[in-house]
C-alpha cells in the first residue's frame, strides 16, 4: 500500500495591513471610438468612480462612495473637474496615460505615494518622492524631467497630495466602505478524489474578497503540467469559490515527499497549515472518505494593477488645501508634443 501525502498550505505573501487608493486617467486624440478622456478611481482594487468625456457624468459605482460624497460634496466637485475640465491641443493620434495614488499600511502607518506618466503606449516619467526628482524612462523625457525637477512649487504640491491628501481620502473611503472593503471571510476547503484514477480536486468556497489564487506544488516547486485551474465564481451569499485539480498519475511518489496545494488571498496572514494523508489502496475505496473539509486563515497576495493611468493636480492661487484644480491634460500632451519635434 502506497502513501501519498497532500499538504494544504495557506501561504503568507505580504502584509495584510496595506490599503491603496489609485486614480487612473487616459487622455487621447485622433483615436476612433475612444473617449478623449476616461477617468477611473479604485480603493483596494475596487472600482468606485468612473467618468468619460462622452457621457459627461461621474458614475459612482458603490453605495458607500455616494454617502461619502454626500457628506463631502467638495470631493465630488473635484472628481467632476478632473473628468470634464480637460482640453486637448494637438492633431494626430496620441494617447496620454497617468497613474497616481498612495498606499497606506494600517499596521505600521507607512505611506507611499506614486505618480507615473505614459505617452503613446510607453513609459515616460515617474516621480520619486524620496529624491524629489522625476525619473525619465526614455531620452525624449529628459527635457521635461529637468524642467519639472526645477519646479519646486509643483513638487511640493505633488508631495502634499500624495502623502497627505490621498491618505486622508483613503482612510475616509475605508471607513465609509468598511462593510465591504474590510470584509474578510475565510474559506472552507475540501479535497476530493472520486476514484483512484481520478484527479484530486481542491475546492475552496466561502472566501471574500475574490482576489485569490490556488496552485499545486511538489517539493516546493509549483506544478503546471496536468493541473486544471478553475475560475473564481460567485456564491449566492456574495462570497466566492474556486477549484484546482491535479492528475496524480503525473506526480511521482517519493518517501517523505509532499504535494502542496496553496491558497492565497489579498487579505489575511497565515495561522495554520493542516494536512491530509490519502491511502492509495484499490478501486474499492469509498470516494466519500477522500473528502476532507478544512477551514483556516489565508495569506496576503500582492496584486499589481497593470494599467498605467491616473490623475494629477495643482494648487490654485489662493493656496487653500481644499481648493485644488485639475492640471489640464492638454498641458501634458502639448509639453510632450514639443519634445517630439
Phi, psi and omega in degrees: 000125181267146177251137178232115185266126176244121178256128175263111188246133175257110194271136173270127184245312180203178187297131178281355184271000185274136176230156183221148171235124183228137174246139182233137180219136173231122175245138184216163173216142176072016180255112182299144175062021177233129178300144179296337180216131175226129179236140181222142176228136182225147171241125183049043179068012177260120180293128177233348181209138181214144174205158172212160187288345179281315184281332182060027180230134171273114183267120178265117191269348182232145179298323184293329179286332175297318178292321180296316180287331176296320179278341182227070186299336180295332179288322176297322177297320179297314179299319181297318178298319181299326184280324193239354178262045182234132181233146176254147190234023184218162176256171182091183183261119179214146176226126177249131180234134180230143173226133176210155180165199181208159170242141180227127177264111184285356176266318182259343184082000182294138180235132176232122176260154181212153177206130180225148179233131174240149182222125180052044173083006180233151174300142182235299180222151173220141181270130174252103183292331182294319180262354183054048177220163175261146178256121180276126182272348179208159184303325182295343182270352186297320181300313179295319179303310182297321179295315182285329175299325182280347181271086184293330178295315177299317181298318179295318178299315179298317181298318179297315181293315187287330185249349180238302184292310181301313177301324176297315178299314182301312180297322179294316180295321178297324179290314179294324184256022187298331181296333178249317183293325182257010178294134182223098178254128180279150182274154165258125188242132180234141173252129186222133171227116187288328178208164182302334181263357182277155173296154173272128181251128173255120184241122177248131181218156177086010182269155177205135006281189187269005181274091186214160176221150172226140178202157178263145176227147176236120181052041176086353181251136182291137179266137179241326181283142178058031175244129180245107181265121178276162179278161177282126184240149179279147170263167183294337182267008179093351176277187186226165178217156175200162181222155172219128184252148178227129175277108185293338182296340180270355183251115180293142179270126179235140178297126179083352179279165180217145173252131188245139167249127186248128176247124180235136177230168188276005194239317195245162176259163184290141171231344180203159177224081180288166178219164180223129178251124180251136177269123171273102184239302183184176185288355182271359181296146178279119182303330182294337179288348185262005178259119182234107178287137181224134175237132182202165175285150183241175191256171176275135173242116180291127180246124181257123179283126187283335184294146175238085179218168179168194180241155170216148189229162169219159186272143180278179187295332181291335178075016181273139186300325183276359185245061179260142181246169180292134171274104195303135182298332182296331179297315181297313184292320178298318180298316182290323180298321180299325183285341178281340184283000000 
